[in-house]
């Protein structure tokens, strides 16, 4: 499978009264066509900003964005409009992302109107009803308004609107976090079925590790704007290497019969404003040493396809210590 998206040293900074906020700082990864890359981390780690920068909803500060082999880091308004056909987003909040003054049919049809893809009103309505059927929306909802639907069906409207242009890449910005657990499963299963049918590529942003395990091929773990671990999904859950990733995985709720030690993080979260040299996780890391405060760790390939940003990762993980002299 060819690589459909690559970001290289991508950064996004915001100017604040207190200084420069490093929302996304030096992020690099690739995503292959037809696969799902999960982006996980705490609230405020920069994962949603990362997705929005890739789609040019925020203008990048630095780095490169390569889509389908073309550098789209700097594009004109006309070029960006064409890109929107192939790059879409499913927003987190189905209550806020739909225009309350528009009917469901008009909301889903809006992309078709913008790109003038239908020759008649009848053709437009036919395409809208076809995509509604695909995402599991009853035809009777065509003339309803968002406030008349529950959260699950509203999110199906958002999915239909994103897919009606047949995009290649869909950024899913926590698409199930605002939904009930039972509805979450329905939406996730729907998205996975659509991915197989349409060969969709997902950049799936979430803070829910159980969700990302279910849907992702590869996972990137973010902490305060940087990637601290990058790995195939199965390997990450079986053998996490970074102390932060281990703490995140230990927080996943388990059945009472499964005994699992919880890793409780202590200390203060570093400020993302005017970031200093050093590991950003150091104030909360129980293994922190002097070097951690003085030098920023690079994202290094520790095992095949498994990258970690930690100075002492080999010493902290049995089986890896023998592979290197530290």
Secondary structure by P-SEA (a helix, b strand, c coil): ccccbbbcbbbbbbbcccccccccccccccccccbbbbbbbccccaaaaaaaaaaccccccbbbbbccccccccccaaaaaaaaaabbbbcccccccccccccaaaaaaaaaaaacccccaaaaaaaaaaaaaaacccccccccccccccaaaaaaaaaaaaccccccbbbbccccccccaaaaaaaaaaaaaaaaacbbbbbcccccaaaaaacccbbbbbccccccccccaaaaaaccccaaaaaaaaaccccccbbbbbbbbbcccccccccccccccccccccccccccccccccccccccbbbbccccccccccccccccc
